[in-house]
């Protein structure tokens, strides 16, 4: 796909008014657009597009700008495109010359762009926000060398995985795929399967566990019959057997996995459509188990500016994730951190990154007054994670697969940085307005005093 540089002609349209004449040029989003290196996006992502083949692609500033605006405002792909049509400041931020009354892109192209740039491209977008933060003085360059590190769980968009629900969902998915592929099943168990699932949920809620287990056994029987029926009717047929391979593998694992996993058993599946989901226990009283992927967050100690958000599949020990998080932060900023402050979950980290000094909460030996202040400041990474979950999209990830986990975490970090930069620019604009008001007031007082002297 070729790359299209602009959506409009470079010639001036005499019958339309430009956006710069309609908007307030002191708006924080306008100031932020001036501090983002949009040209580097063309140099970084331009090679992903082929010239002279297919329909011209959309401008890279538009595609990158929409991703930033989405995670700044916590919107879905459909919502960000709809709001873009109504907001002239968003259109100016994405490089439009005139106000547009139609959708800039189809929302599905947001997914295609994320797949095209991958995790490395999202790291580059996070780096753009770091450069903008340095340009607007939201973060100091010296602060990039002193960081706080912590892990959290990025929940996946899945329902709570009970055994009955997984068995029911697997059977429904197989029946749906069979109908789509034109395979006539001996029995779909649609009516009795749904009734057994509802009864199991009601019995479990009423603490009638033996009855609930009986309904789960029925659901397991229904799923096994559907699996064997599909295997018989697709055996020897190349195309149907290939299309059912992945779903049948997931269904077999759900059908055979025990309630409690023993040593040597394969990892349990907790979702039909997202088999990469892991069960993670972080010791929280209000939420004993979380279903998603572990994410390592690296933020500056002074300004709480996010410079790393590493997806960590496999539920590793926190200490073993430190080196990967620090290396990602170094790739994003181009500066190797000199000090890293962590909680006690990182003991025994084994991190070997040259001159980096790692301080763990509760340390006593060699702690100076400055180090003690930074150790107390380590807790500042907790509200950063909270804001990324409540104001951003880290609390529930809707992107597919392991790649979707990594991409969503990085873009959530970019959205957090965007919100901090916009807040800084709003404060500067307010201070500038106050100074101008005071200057005008003083000028009027001096003018009035001169008039009195003249009289």
C-alpha positions as CSV (number, residue, x, y, z in Angstrom):
1,X,0.0,0.0,0.0
2,X,1.4,3.4,-0.9
3,X,1.6,6.2,1.5
4,X,-0.5,9.4,1.0
5,X,1.2,12.5,2.4
6,X,-1.9,14.8,2.8
7,X,-5.6,14.5,2.7
8,X,-6.0,17.8,0.8
9,X,-4.4,19.6,-2.0
10,X,-1.5,22.0,-1.2
11,X,-3.3,24.7,-3.0
12,X,-5.3,27.2,-0.9
13,X,-9.1,26.8,-1.1
14,X,-10.6,30.3,-1.3
15,X,-14.0,29.1,-0.3
16,X,-13.0,27.4,3.0
17,X,-11.5,28.9,6.1
18,X,-8.4,27.2,7.5
19,X,-8.5,25.6,10.9
20,X,-5.7,27.9,12.2
21,X,-8.2,30.8,11.7
22,X,-11.0,29.0,13.6
23,X,-9.3,27.7,16.7
24,X,-7.4,29.2,19.6
25,X,-3.7,28.8,18.9
26,X,-3.0,29.0,22.7
27,X,-4.9,25.7,23.2
28,X,-2.8,23.0,24.9
29,X,-3.4,20.5,22.1
30,X,-2.2,23.1,19.5
31,X,0.9,23.7,21.6
32,X,1.5,20.0,22.0
33,X,1.2,19.4,18.2
34,X,4.0,21.9,17.7
35,X,6.3,19.9,20.0
36,X,5.8,16.4,18.5
37,X,8.4,15.3,15.9
38,X,5.9,14.3,13.2
39,X,8.6,14.1,10.5
40,X,10.3,11.2,12.3
41,X,7.1,9.2,12.0
42,X,7.5,9.2,8.2
43,X,11.1,8.1,8.5
44,X,10.2,5.4,11.0
45,X,7.0,4.0,9.4
46,X,7.4,5.0,5.8
47,X,9.2,1.8,5.0
48,X,6.1,-0.2,6.0
49,X,4.3,1.1,2.9
50,X,5.0,0.1,-0.7
51,X,4.8,2.7,-3.5
52,X,2.7,2.2,-6.6
53,X,0.8,-0.7,-5.2
54,X,-2.9,-0.6,-4.3
55,X,-4.8,2.3,-2.8
56,X,-2.7,5.2,-1.3
57,X,-2.4,4.9,2.5
58,X,-3.6,7.6,5.0
59,X,-1.1,10.1,6.3
60,X,1.1,8.8,9.1
61,X,0.5,11.9,11.2
62,X,-3.2,11.1,11.1
63,X,-2.8,7.5,12.1
64,X,-0.3,8.2,14.9
65,X,-2.4,11.1,16.1
66,X,-5.5,9.0,16.4
67,X,-3.7,6.4,18.4
68,X,-2.4,9.1,20.8
69,X,-5.8,10.7,21.1
70,X,-7.5,7.4,21.7
71,X,-5.4,6.5,24.7
72,X,-5.3,10.1,26.0
73,X,-9.1,10.2,26.3
74,X,-9.8,6.5,26.9
75,X,-11.9,5.9,23.9
76,X,-12.5,2.9,21.6
77,X,-11.5,2.9,17.9
78,X,-15.1,3.7,16.9
79,X,-15.5,6.5,19.5
80,X,-12.2,8.3,18.7
81,X,-13.1,8.5,15.0
82,X,-16.6,9.8,15.8
83,X,-15.2,12.5,18.2
84,X,-12.5,13.5,15.7
85,X,-15.2,14.6,13.2
86,X,-16.7,17.0,15.8
87,X,-13.5,18.4,17.3
88,X,-11.5,20.9,15.3
89,X,-8.6,20.8,17.8
90,X,-8.2,17.0,17.2
91,X,-8.3,17.6,13.5
92,X,-5.6,20.2,13.7
93,X,-3.5,17.9,16.0
94,X,-3.7,15.2,13.2
95,X,-2.5,17.7,10.6
96,X,-5.7,18.7,8.8
97,X,-5.7,22.0,7.0
98,X,-9.5,22.5,6.8
99,X,-12.3,21.3,8.9
100,X,-13.6,17.9,7.8
101,X,-17.2,16.7,8.0
102,X,-16.6,13.1,7.2
103,X,-14.8,10.2,9.0
104,X,-11.0,10.4,8.4
105,X,-10.7,6.6,8.2
106,X,-12.7,3.4,8.8
107,X,-12.3,2.4,12.5
108,X,-11.0,-1.0,11.5
109,X,-7.9,0.6,10.0
110,X,-6.8,1.5,13.5
111,X,-6.3,-2.2,14.2
112,X,-4.5,-2.7,10.9
113,X,-2.1,0.1,11.7
114,X,-1.3,-1.3,15.1
115,X,-0.6,-4.7,13.5
116,X,1.6,-3.0,10.9
117,X,3.9,-1.1,13.4
118,X,3.9,-3.8,16.0
119,X,5.5,-3.6,19.5
120,X,8.6,-1.8,18.2
121,X,6.5,0.9,16.5
122,X,4.5,1.5,19.8
123,X,7.8,1.9,21.6
124,X,8.7,4.6,19.1
125,X,5.3,6.3,19.8
126,X,6.0,6.2,23.5
127,X,9.4,7.8,22.7
128,X,7.7,10.6,20.8
129,X,5.8,11.5,24.0
130,X,9.0,11.5,26.0
131,X,10.6,13.9,23.4
132,X,7.5,16.1,23.7
133,X,7.7,16.0,27.5
134,X,11.3,17.2,27.3
135,X,10.4,20.0,24.8
136,X,7.6,21.3,27.0
137,X,9.7,20.8,30.2
138,X,7.1,18.4,31.7
139,X,10.1,16.1,32.4
140,X,13.7,17.0,32.8
141,X,16.4,15.1,31.0
142,X,18.3,14.4,34.2
143,X,15.1,12.7,35.6
144,X,15.3,10.0,33.0
145,X,18.3,8.5,34.8
146,X,16.4,7.9,38.1
147,X,13.4,5.6,37.8
148,X,10.8,3.7,39.8
149,X,9.8,0.2,38.7
150,X,6.8,-1.9,39.6
151,X,4.5,-4.5,38.0
152,X,0.8,-4.7,37.7
153,X,-1.8,-6.9,35.9
154,X,-3.4,-5.8,32.6
155,X,-6.7,-7.5,32.7
156,X,-8.0,-9.1,29.5
157,X,-11.6,-8.5,28.2
158,X,-12.8,-11.9,29.4
159,X,-15.6,-13.1,31.8
160,X,-14.7,-14.7,35.1
161,X,-13.6,-18.2,34.0
162,X,-15.6,-20.8,35.8
163,X,-15.5,-24.4,34.6
164,X,-19.1,-24.4,33.5
165,X,-18.7,-21.2,31.6
166,X,-15.6,-22.4,29.7
167,X,-17.3,-25.7,28.8
168,X,-20.4,-23.9,27.6
169,X,-18.4,-21.3,25.6
170,X,-16.3,-23.9,23.9
171,X,-19.3,-25.9,22.8
172,X,-21.0,-22.7,21.5
173,X,-17.9,-21.7,19.6
174,X,-17.6,-25.1,17.9
175,X,-21.3,-25.2,16.9
176,X,-21.0,-21.7,15.5
177,X,-17.9,-22.6,13.4
178,X,-19.6,-25.9,12.2
179,X,-22.6,-24.0,11.0
180,X,-20.4,-21.4,9.2
181,X,-18.5,-24.2,7.6
182,X,-21.6,-26.1,6.4
183,X,-21.0,-29.1,8.7
184,X,-24.3,-30.7,9.9
185,X,-23.9,-31.9,13.5
186,X,-25.8,-34.8,14.9
187,X,-26.9,-32.6,17.8
188,X,-25.9,-29.1,18.8
189,X,-27.1,-29.2,22.5
190,X,-28.0,-25.6,22.2
191,X,-31.2,-25.7,24.3
192,X,-30.1,-28.3,26.9
193,X,-26.6,-26.9,27.1
194,X,-27.8,-23.4,27.9
195,X,-30.2,-24.7,30.4
196,X,-27.5,-26.7,32.2
197,X,-25.2,-23.7,32.2
198,X,-27.9,-21.5,33.8
199,X,-28.7,-24.1,36.4
200,X,-25.0,-24.5,37.3
201,X,-24.7,-20.8,37.9
202,X,-27.8,-20.7,40.1
203,X,-26.8,-23.7,42.1
204,X,-23.3,-22.3,42.7
205,X,-24.8,-19.0,43.8
206,X,-27.0,-20.8,46.3
207,X,-24.0,-22.8,47.5
208,X,-25.6,-26.1,46.4
209,X,-22.2,-27.3,45.1
210,X,-23.1,-30.9,44.4
211,X,-25.9,-29.9,42.1
212,X,-23.7,-27.4,40.4
213,X,-21.0,-30.1,39.8
214,X,-23.6,-32.3,38.3
215,X,-24.6,-29.7,35.8
216,X,-20.9,-29.1,35.0
217,X,-20.5,-32.8,34.2
218,X,-23.4,-32.5,31.8
219,X,-21.7,-29.6,30.1
220,X,-18.5,-31.6,29.8
221,X,-20.4,-34.5,28.3
222,X,-22.1,-32.2,25.7
223,X,-18.7,-30.7,24.7
224,X,-17.1,-34.0,24.3
225,X,-19.8,-35.3,22.0
226,X,-19.6,-32.2,19.8
227,X,-15.8,-32.5,19.6
228,X,-16.0,-36.1,18.5
229,X,-18.8,-35.4,16.0
230,X,-16.7,-32.6,14.4
231,X,-13.6,-34.8,14.3
232,X,-15.4,-37.6,12.5
233,X,-16.9,-35.3,9.9
234,X,-13.7,-33.3,9.2
235,X,-11.3,-36.2,9.2
236,X,-9.7,-36.5,5.8
237,X,-11.0,-33.2,4.5
238,X,-8.1,-30.8,4.2
239,X,-9.7,-27.4,4.4
240,X,-12.3,-28.0,7.1
241,X,-9.8,-29.9,9.2
242,X,-7.4,-27.0,9.0
243,X,-10.0,-24.3,9.8
244,X,-11.1,-26.3,12.9
245,X,-7.6,-27.2,14.1
246,X,-7.0,-24.3,16.5
247,X,-10.5,-24.2,18.0
248,X,-10.6,-28.0,18.4
249,X,-7.2,-27.9,20.2
250,X,-8.6,-25.3,22.6
251,X,-11.8,-27.2,23.1
252,X,-9.9,-30.5,23.9
253,X,-7.8,-28.8,26.5
254,X,-10.8,-27.2,28.2
255,X,-12.6,-30.6,28.1
256,X,-9.7,-32.5,29.7
257,X,-8.2,-30.0,32.1
258,X,-8.8,-30.7,35.8
259,X,-10.2,-28.2,38.2
260,X,-6.9,-28.0,40.1
261,X,-3.6,-28.1,38.1
262,X,-1.0,-30.6,39.2
263,X,2.7,-30.6,38.6
264,X,3.5,-31.6,35.0
265,X,0.1,-30.7,33.7
266,X,-0.1,-28.1,30.8
267,X,-1.1,-24.6,31.8
268,X,-4.9,-24.1,32.3
269,X,-6.9,-22.2,29.7
270,X,-9.1,-19.4,31.1
271,X,-10.7,-18.2,27.8
272,X,-11.8,-19.6,24.5
273,X,-11.2,-16.6,22.4
274,X,-8.0,-15.5,24.3
275,X,-6.1,-18.6,25.3
276,X,-3.0,-16.5,26.2
277,X,-4.8,-15.3,29.4
278,X,-3.1,-16.2,32.7
279,X,-4.4,-16.4,36.2
280,X,-2.3,-14.0,38.4
281,X,-2.6,-13.7,42.2
282,X,-1.1,-10.4,43.4
283,X,-2.3,-10.7,47.0
284,X,-5.0,-8.1,46.9
285,X,-7.8,-8.4,49.4
286,X,-10.5,-7.1,47.1
287,X,-9.4,-9.1,44.0
288,X,-7.8,-12.4,44.8
289,X,-7.2,-13.4,41.2
290,X,-6.7,-11.3,38.0
291,X,-6.9,-12.7,34.5
292,X,-4.6,-11.1,31.9
293,X,-0.9,-10.5,31.7
294,X,1.7,-9.0,34.0
295,X,3.1,-5.6,32.9
296,X,6.2,-3.9,34.1
297,X,5.9,-0.1,34.5
298,X,9.0,2.2,34.5
299,X,8.4,5.9,35.5
300,X,10.7,8.8,36.4
301,X,11.1,9.2,40.1
302,X,10.6,13.0,40.1
303,X,7.8,13.7,37.6
304,X,6.2,10.2,37.3
305,X,6.6,10.2,33.6
306,X,6.2,6.8,32.0
307,X,9.3,5.7,30.0
308,X,8.6,2.0,29.8
309,X,5.6,-0.4,29.8
310,X,6.7,-4.0,29.2
311,X,4.3,-6.9,28.7
312,X,5.6,-10.0,30.5
313,X,3.8,-13.2,29.4
314,X,4.3,-16.3,31.4
315,X,3.7,-14.7,34.9
316,X,7.4,-14.5,35.7
317,X,8.8,-13.6,39.2
318,X,8.9,-9.8,39.5
319,X,12.7,-9.7,40.1
320,X,13.3,-11.6,36.8
321,X,11.5,-8.9,34.9
322,X,13.7,-6.0,36.0
323,X,16.3,-6.3,33.3
324,X,13.8,-6.4,30.4
325,X,12.0,-3.4,31.8
326,X,15.2,-1.3,32.1
327,X,16.3,-2.3,28.6
328,X,13.0,-1.2,27.2
329,X,13.3,2.2,29.0
330,X,16.8,2.6,27.6
331,X,15.5,2.0,24.0
332,X,12.6,4.5,24.4
333,X,14.7,7.3,25.9
334,X,18.2,6.6,24.6
335,X,19.5,7.1,28.1
336,X,20.6,4.3,30.4
337,X,19.0,4.7,33.9
338,X,21.6,5.1,36.7
339,X,19.3,4.4,39.7
340,X,16.2,2.2,39.9
341,X,13.9,2.0,43.0
342,X,11.7,-1.0,43.5
343,X,9.6,-2.7,46.1
344,X,10.6,-5.9,48.1
345,X,9.2,-8.1,45.4
346,X,12.3,-7.5,43.4
347,X,14.7,-9.2,45.8
348,X,17.0,-11.6,44.0
349,X,16.6,-9.8,40.7
350,X,19.9,-10.8,39.2
351,X,19.9,-7.7,37.0
352,X,23.2,-7.0,35.3
353,X,23.0,-3.7,33.4
354,X,26.4,-2.1,33.9
355,X,26.4,1.0,36.0
356,X,22.8,0.7,37.1
357,X,22.3,0.8,40.9
358,X,19.2,-0.9,42.2
359,X,17.7,0.1,45.5
360,X,15.0,-2.1,47.1
361,X,12.5,-0.7,49.6
362,X,13.6,-1.2,53.2
363,X,17.3,-1.0,52.4
364,X,19.5,0.2,55.3
365,X,23.1,-0.1,54.3
366,X,24.7,2.8,52.4
367,X,21.4,4.8,52.4
368,X,22.1,8.6,52.4
369,X,19.6,11.3,53.0
370,X,19.1,11.8,49.2
371,X,18.7,8.0,48.6
372,X,16.2,7.8,51.5
373,X,14.0,10.6,49.9
374,X,14.1,8.7,46.6
375,X,13.2,5.4,48.4
376,X,10.1,7.1,49.9
377,X,9.3,8.5,46.4
378,X,9.2,5.0,45.0
379,X,5.6,4.7,46.1
380,X,4.8,7.4,43.4
381,X,4.7,4.6,40.8
382,X,1.5,3.2,42.4
383,X,-0.8,6.2,41.5
384,X,0.8,6.2,38.0
385,X,-0.6,2.7,37.6
386,X,-3.9,3.7,39.1
387,X,-4.2,6.6,36.6
388,X,-3.3,4.4,33.7
389,X,-6.1,2.0,34.7
390,X,-8.8,4.6,35.6
391,X,-8.0,7.3,33.1
392,X,-6.4,5.1,30.4
393,X,-7.1,1.7,29.0
394,X,-4.8,-0.5,31.1
395,X,-7.6,-1.8,33.3
396,X,-9.2,-3.9,30.5
397,X,-7.4,-4.8,27.3
398,X,-9.5,-5.4,24.2
399,X,-6.7,-6.1,21.8
400,X,-6.1,-9.6,20.6
401,X,-3.3,-12.0,21.3
402,X,0.1,-11.6,23.0
403,X,1.0,-8.8,20.6
404,X,-2.1,-6.9,21.6
405,X,-1.1,-7.1,25.2
406,X,2.3,-5.5,24.5
407,X,0.9,-2.9,22.2
408,X,-1.9,-1.8,24.6
409,X,0.5,-1.5,27.5
410,X,2.9,0.8,25.5
411,X,0.1,3.0,24.2
412,X,-1.4,3.3,27.7
413,X,2.0,4.7,28.8
414,X,1.9,7.2,25.9
415,X,-1.6,8.3,26.8
416,X,-0.5,8.9,30.4
417,X,2.4,11.1,29.2
418,X,0.0,13.0,26.9
419,X,-2.3,13.8,29.8
420,X,0.6,15.0,31.9
421,X,1.9,17.2,29.1
422,X,-1.5,18.7,28.4
423,X,-2.0,19.5,32.1
424,X,1.4,21.3,32.1
425,X,0.5,23.3,29.0
426,X,-2.9,24.3,30.5
427,X,-1.2,25.6,33.6
428,X,1.3,27.6,31.5
429,X,-1.5,29.1,29.5
430,X,-3.4,30.0,32.7
431,X,-0.2,31.6,34.2
432,X,0.4,33.5,31.0
433,X,-3.2,34.8,31.0
434,X,-2.8,35.9,34.6
435,X,0.4,37.7,33.8
436,X,-1.1,39.5,30.8
437,X,-4.1,40.5,32.9
438,X,-1.8,42.0,35.6
439,X,0.2,43.8,33.0
440,X,-2.9,45.3,31.4
441,X,-4.2,46.3,34.8
442,X,-0.9,48.0,35.7
443,X,-0.9,49.8,32.3
444,X,-4.4,51.1,32.9
445,X,-3.5,52.4,36.4
446,X,-0.4,54.2,35.0
447,X,-2.5,55.8,32.3
448,X,-5.1,56.9,34.8
449,X,-2.4,58.4,37.0
450,X,-0.9,60.3,34.1
451,X,-4.3,61.8,33.3
452,X,-4.7,62.9,36.9
453,X,-1.3,64.6,36.8
454,X,-2.1,66.3,33.5
455,X,-5.4,67.7,35.0
